[in-house]
Amino acid sequence: MTRAGHAAVTLRAGLGSALGLALTSWAVPLHASPADLFGVGSRPQGMAMTGVAHGEHDHQSAANPALLGGRSTQHLSLGYQSVVFETNYSGSSEGASQNAVSATTLGVTLPLPFGGVLANRLALGFSAYSPRELVTRAEILYADTPQFPLLNPRAQCLSLATGLGVLVHPRLRVGAGVQWLASLVGSVSVAGSEDGTTTTVVHDELVTSLAPVVGVSAEPVDDWHVGLVWRDEHQSQVDVKIRVSELDLLELPELNIAGMAQYDPEQIDAEVQWVPDAWSFVIGVRYRRWSAFPGFLAPTFVCPPEEPVCGTAAPPDPGFSDTWSPKAALALRIALAEGAEAELRSGVAYEPSPIPEQRESSNTWDNARLVASAGYGLRVDAGGVPLSFEVAFQQHWLSERTHTKRAAAAEQAPEFGKITTSGQVQLFAFAAGVAF
């Protein structure tokens, strides 16, 4: 074997082991958070991802931090949820998959014990969604690989939210918070030596990605509540640099193994809620600015600043479009006995798809979803200790969608010349809480 051939073999071995080490804590599909897909907390989940205008639950730092304002009781809730994803495609080719994701949830409300004019006005909130066995999962696939990147991958990441709410006036609350995700950054250095061996040094770390949230809730007239929340774009990325040096006869530029692990578009939630006596009626809409999505992949080779165009092809524009998601829900509170109250919940929502029809070589699929939800909540006073128990269920139907390739793309991959995609998603969640 020539020295150049030996160097190439050792380089491949070095890079293979280095990347294995660098990505050990990550299963290299994610592209938006579970809160955006299902909502967080059993009450919002049972009411079609509403919860911006009015109501009390322990995940308001994720829904609308303004609703923390005026909360006077400390509360803690623990929950568990399981989601089953079923997707399939048929036509020129056929395929189906079923995946299950389970996670635990934690919600905390902590009123701040100020006196005077600040008494019973400020409260902190904390919300956590933690999938089993993972901090996050990122899968960066070739665009022509059959995939539903905005479904199953979105439910597999640790998602945190913190918030502060302020009761400005009995009819006005404001709040702000931060949402947290994890990103992976690092480097792999491969260096040669005079005896023909290579040395590999791997450095990787999880870093925090933050996005601000601002919300307001108002009661302009009795029994009518309005809520508005703005959430900034939130990105979590994989970014590993590979540097090769001192390998005879082999010169490689710095390589960039990078892509989008998690992405929540900038979004605005608006809701109106009517609360006559024991009933609650909610209508709302969520706007998502998907058109700003930069794509799943980053360039493998980044051109130097002095040569912005250096012969490398940029990843194609994903061509996502903005979406408007309407939703409606209702709830009925029922007094069961002294110190015991139940609430029946239900809701519907429509989630359009931001991904365009896949007419070229890409097989990045997505479908519009019709969502129906149901839930039940129980609050009891157990010997002076207020307890709560909640369950929620969601059914997502993926509307059938046909992707027909253009002639050139169909010739390259006739098995995907014409594909119809469909599927469904089910979520079940429960939580128990205590006030103290």
SULWO-V629138 format. One record per pair of residues at least 6 apart in sequence whose ideal C-beta (glycine too) atoms are under 6 Angstrom apart, sorted by sequence separation. I is the first residue (numbers start at 0). GAP is how many residues later the second one is. D is the distance in Angstrom with one decimal. If there is no record, write none. Layout:
# SULWO-V629138
I|GAP|D, I|GAP|D
This chain:
# SULWO-V629138
38|6|4.9, 88|6|5.5, 140|6|5.4, 166|6|5.5, 167|6|5.9, 191|6|5.4, 218|6|5.2, 334|6|5.6, 335|6|5.6, 37|7|5.8, 43|7|3.9, 59|7|4.4, 273|7|4.7, 302|7|4.0, 379|7|5.4, 409|7|3.9, 59|8|5.3, 87|8|3.8, 164|8|6.0, 165|8|5.5, 189|8|5.7, 190|8|5.1, 217|8|5.4, 243|8|4.5, 333|8|4.8, 272|9|4.6, 378|9|4.9, 38|10|3.8, 86|10|5.6, 111|10|4.3, 164|10|3.8, 189|10|5.3, 216|10|4.6, 332|10|5.0, 242|11|5.4, 270|11|6.0, 271|11|5.7, 300|11|4.9, 354|11|4.0, 377|11|4.7, 50|12|4.2, 51|12|4.6, 85|12|5.1, 110|12|4.4, 162|12|5.7, 188|12|4.5, 215|12|5.3, 330|12|5.5, 331|12|4.9, 404|12|5.1, 240|13|5.9, 241|13|4.1, 270|13|3.5, 298|13|5.9, 352|13|4.3, 376|13|4.5, 42|14|4.3, 84|14|4.8, 109|14|4.6, 162|14|3.0, 187|14|5.4, 214|14|4.1, 330|14|4.6, 352|14|5.8, 403|14|5.0, 161|15|5.6, 269|15|5.7, 352|15|5.0, 375|15|5.3, 40|16|4.8, 83|16|5.0, 108|16|5.5, 160|16|6.0, 161|16|5.5, 186|16|5.2, 213|16|5.1, 351|16|4.9, 402|16|4.9, 57|17|5.6, 185|17|5.2, 239|17|4.4, 268|17|5.0, 374|17|4.1, 40|18|3.4, 82|18|4.9, 107|18|4.3, 160|18|4.9, 185|18|3.1, 212|18|5.0, 296|18|4.6, 328|18|3.1, 350|18|4.3, 401|18|4.8, 39|19|4.4, 43|19|5.7, 57|19|4.3, 136|19|4.1, 238|19|4.5, 266|19|6.0, 267|19|4.7, 373|19|5.1, 81|20|4.5, 106|20|5.4, 159|20|4.0, 211|20|5.1, 237|20|6.0, 294|20|5.0, 327|20|5.8, 349|20|5.9, 399|20|5.8, 400|20|5.3, 135|21|4.0, 210|21|4.6, 237|21|5.4, 266|21|4.6, 372|21|4.7, 39|22|4.5, 80|22|5.7, 105|22|4.3, 133|22|5.8, 184|22|5.7, 326|22|3.8, 348|22|4.2, 399|22|4.7, 134|23|5.1, 210|23|3.7, 236|23|6.0, 237|23|5.1, 264|23|4.6, 265|23|4.3, 294|23|4.8, 371|23|5.0, 79|24|5.5, 104|24|5.5, 181|24|4.8, 182|24|5.1, 236|24|5.7, 264|24|4.8, 325|24|5.6, 347|24|5.5, 397|24|5.3, 130|25|5.2, 235|25|4.6, 264|25|4.9, 292|25|5.8, 370|25|5.2, 397|25|4.3, 78|26|4.0, 102|26|5.7, 103|26|5.2, 182|26|4.9, 235|26|3.6, 324|26|5.2, 346|26|4.6, 34|27|5.3, 102|27|5.8, 208|27|4.7, 292|27|4.5, 368|27|4.6, 369|27|4.8, 396|27|5.6, 102|28|4.4, 129|28|5.4, 179|28|5.9, 180|28|4.5, 234|28|5.6, 345|28|5.0, 290|29|5.9, 322|29|4.7, 368|29|5.8, 395|29|3.8, 76|30|4.5, 101|30|5.3, 128|30|4.4, 233|30|4.0, 289|30|4.1, 290|30|5.9, 344|30|3.7, 290|31|5.1, 322|31|5.3, 366|31|3.9, 367|31|4.6, 394|31|5.8, 75|32|5.6, 127|32|5.2, 177|32|5.3, 178|32|4.8, 232|32|6.0, 289|32|5.6, 366|32|5.4, 232|33|4.4, 288|33|5.6, 289|33|5.9, 320|33|5.4, 393|33|4.1, 74|34|4.4, 126|34|4.4, 231|34|5.8, 319|34|4.3, 342|34|4.2, 366|34|5.0, 287|35|4.9, 392|35|5.6, 73|36|5.8, 125|36|5.5, 176|36|4.5, 230|36|5.1, 259|36|5.2, 341|36|5.1, 258|37|5.6, 286|37|5.6, 318|37|5.0, 391|37|4.6, 70|38|5.4, 124|38|4.7, 175|38|5.1, 229|38|5.4, 258|38|4.9, 340|38|5.0, 71|39|5.4, 258|39|5.9, 284|39|5.9, 285|39|4.4, 390|39|4.6, 70|40|5.5, 123|40|5.7, 174|40|5.0, 228|40|4.3, 257|40|3.8, 339|40|4.6, 284|41|5.1, 389|41|5.0, 122|42|5.4, 173|42|5.2, 227|42|5.3, 338|42|3.5, 283|43|5.1, 388|43|5.4, 121|44|5.5, 172|44|4.5, 226|44|4.7, 255|44|5.7, 254|45|6.0, 282|45|4.9, 357|45|4.4, 387|45|4.2, 120|46|4.4, 135|46|5.2, 171|46|5.1, 225|46|5.3, 255|46|5.2, 356|46|5.4, 358|46|5.9, 134|47|5.5, 281|47|4.5, 358|47|5.2, 386|47|5.6, 58|48|4.6, 71|48|4.8, 170|48|4.3, 224|48|4.5, 252|48|5.6, 360|48|5.0, 57|49|2.8, 280|49|5.2, 359|49|4.9, 385|49|4.0, 223|50|5.7, 57|51|5.5, 279|51|4.3, 70|52|4.2, 222|52|5.1, 98|53|4.8, 182|53|4.7, 222|53|5.6, 278|53|5.8, 362|53|5.8, 100|54|4.4, 182|54|5.1, 183|54|4.9, 184|54|4.9, 185|54|5.0, 186|54|4.5, 187|54|4.7, 188|54|4.9, 189|54|4.8, 190|54|5.0, 191|54|4.5, 277|54|6.0, 366|54|5.8, 67|55|4.3, 100|55|5.8, 178|55|5.9, 180|55|4.0, 190|55|5.1, 191|55|4.1, 277|55|4.4, 364|56|4.8, 67|57|4.7, 86|61|4.9, 60|64|3.5, 289|64|3.6, 59|65|5.4, 61|65|4.3, 60|66|4.8, 84|66|5.5, 84|67|4.3, 58|68|4.2, 82|72|5.4, 180|81|5.1, 39|87|5.6, 39|89|5.8, 33|95|5.4, 67|95|5.9, 68|96|3.6, 67|97|2.8, 68|97|4.6, 69|97|3.7, 64|98|2.9, 68|98|4.0, 61|99|4.0, 65|99|5.3, 60|100|4.5, 64|100|5.2, 137|100|5.1, 60|101|5.6, 60|102|3.3, 68|104|3.8, 156|105|5.6, 29|107|5.8, 65|107|4.3, 67|107|5.8, 29|108|5.1, 65|108|5.2, 65|109|3.5, 26|110|4.7, 27|110|5.8, 28|110|3.8, 64|110|3.2, 64|111|5.9, 25|112|5.6, 64|112|4.0, 60|116|5.0, 36|117|4.8, 30|118|4.9, 30|119|5.8, 139|119|3.9, 28|120|4.9, 33|121|4.7, 30|122|5.9, 31|122|4.6, 29|123|4.4, 137|123|3.6, 28|124|3.1, 34|124|5.7, 33|125|5.9, 32|126|4.8, 29|127|5.6, 65|149|4.1, 64|150|5.4, 65|150|5.2, 66|150|5.5, 63|151|4.0, 65|151|4.5, 25|158|5.7, 63|163|5.5, 21|164|5.5, 63|165|4.9, 21|166|5.7, 17|170|4.1, 53|171|3.8, 52|172|4.4, 52|173|5.7, 52|174|3.4, 51|175|3.7, 13|176|4.5, 51|177|5.3, 21|180|5.1, 20|181|4.6, 17|182|4.6, 21|182|4.8, 13|184|4.4, 17|184|5.2, 13|186|4.6, 9|188|4.6, 5|190|5.5, 149|216|5.1, 51|217|4.7, 143|217|4.9, 145|217|4.8, 147|217|5.4, 21|218|5.4, 52|218|4.0, 51|219|4.3, 53|219|4.6, 142|219|4.1, 143|219|5.5, 52|220|4.0, 142|221|5.9, 35|228|5.3, 29|231|5.0, 31|231|5.6, 32|231|5.3, 29|232|4.9, 30|232|5.1, 31|232|5.3, 49|232|4.6, 49|234|5.5, 6|240|4.8, 6|241|5.9, 6|243|5.2, 2|245|5.9, 3|245|4.1, 49|277|5.8, 47|279|4.7, 49|279|4.7, 47|281|4.8, 46|282|3.7, 46|298|5.0, 45|299|4.0, 47|299|2.8, 46|300|4.4, 47|300|5.7, 47|301|4.2, 92|322|4.0, 91|323|5.4, 92|323|5.9, 91|324|5.9, 47|325|4.7, 91|325|4.4, 91|326|5.2, 45|327|5.5, 90|327|4.7, 90|328|4.5, 45|329|1.8, 90|329|5.2, 88|330|5.0, 89|330|5.5, 88|332|4.7, 87|335|5.8, 86|336|3.8, 85|337|5.0, 85|338|5.2, 84|340|5.3, 83|342|5.0, 82|344|4.8, 45|346|3.7, 81|346|5.5, 44|347|4.0, 41|348|3.7, 80|348|3.6, 41|350|4.4, 78|352|3.1, 76|354|5.0, 76|356|3.4, 74|358|5.9, 75|358|5.8, 74|360|4.9, 72|362|4.8, 73|362|5.3, 44|384|5.5, 41|387|5.3, 37|389|5.5, 41|389|4.7
